[in-house]
Amino acid sequence: MSAAQAVDSAKTPKPSKPSAHPVARVGGEPVVISTRNVSLWYGQVIGVNDISLDIGPGVTGLLGPNGAGKSTLLKILSGQLRASTGQATIFGEPIWNNSKIFQRVGLVPEQDAFYEEMTGRDFVIYLTRLQGFSMGEARRLADETLDLVGMSKNKNRRIDEYSKGMRQRVKLAQAIAHSPDILFLDEPLTGTDPVGRHKMIELVQLLGEQGKTVVVSSHVLHEVEQMTQDILLINKGRVLADGNIYAIREMIDKHPHTIRVDCDKPRQFAAILATYEDVVSIEFAPDAARFNIATRDPDACYMRIPKLAREHGIELRGFMSPDNNLMALFEYLVK
Ligand SMILES: Nc1ncnc2c1ncn2[C@@H]1O[C@H](COP(=O)(O)OP(=O)(O)OP(=O)(O)O)[C@@H](O)[C@H]1O
C-alpha cells in the first residue's frame, strides 16, 4: 500500500457533513478557507492587517520573513485566536469558537507544547482521544500515523529524549491522526534533519494530492517551493502577493539569493564555489568559520553545494537561506 493510500485508509473518523452553504470558487476549486478584512492587534502591535483571501484544496505556502504575521494568521484560521475585526470562515462557517470545525482541522504549531515525560505514542493517542475517538481507535490511529511519519521505532520513548526533527514528526502525527480535511503547519521544517525534511515534504505533497487543504508557513522560499507552487506572500501583517511560484520566482531572480554555508574548510570551499558564473559574491563571518554566498541561480547552487562538498572531501555541517533574502525581496516588492 502506498503512503498516500495509507493516509486515507488508516483512518476511520466520523466525517462532519460538508457545509450546506454554497461555496465560492478559487481557480475552479471550491473555497475552503476564506477571510474578509481580518485584522488582529496585540495591544498596540499589529499582528495581521486587513487580510482578505480565499484558499482552496491543495497545498498553499504562506511565505514571509520573521514577524510577518504568519503564525498570527494561522492561529486565526485554526480558531486559536479571534480576529479583532473582519470575518474568517472554513467551509462557509465562522471559525472562532466552532467545535464542529475543529474536528476537521489539524495543526502543527511552531512552538512545542508537549507533555515532555509522555511517550510520543501516548501523546498522539491522548490528543486523538480528544477528537472523540475511542481508546482502541485512538491507539490504532496513533500507531498507523506514527508509522507514516517514520516514528515507529521511537514512538515508545519519552518526548524529552527526542531530537527537534522527531518532535516535528510527532507534531505532524497528532495533527493528521484524526484525518482532518484541513491542515495548518507553522514552520514544520525547522530543525529537521535531511531525512525528516524529505519525509515531511513528501507527506505534505501527498495530503495536497488527496484533496486536503494544507496551509504551510515558512520564511524560506526554497522550502516552500518544494511543497507547492501556490504561494501567499505576507509581510508586516499584509498579503503582498498571492499567486504562482514562477511569478514570484521571477521577481526573486532579479535579486541575488544568499546561502549560508557551514563547513570544516570554509576558505577552500568558498574558492571552489566562487568559480561558478552565477555566484555574485562571497562574504565570510568574522570568525571565518562560515560564509555567505550570493547567487543568481539558487536552485543550481543548492544542488551543487552538497555534491561539491562530497567530491572535495569537505565536511558540510549545514547550508541554509538566512532571513535577509526574503527581507530584500519584500523591500523590493513594497517599493
Ligand atoms: N503574543 C504577542 N504579543 C505581542 N505581539 C505579538 C505576539 N505574537 C506576535 N506578535 C507580534 O505580531 C507580529 C506578527 O508576529 P507573528 O508571530 O504572527 O509573525 P511570524 O511571521 O509568524 O513570525 P515568526 O516566524 O518569527 O513567528 C510581530 O510584530 C510580532 O512581534
Residues whose N, C-alpha, C, O or C-beta is under 5 A from the ligand:
A	BS01	LIG	Y42 V45 I46 G47 P65 N66 G67 A68 G69 K70 S71 T72
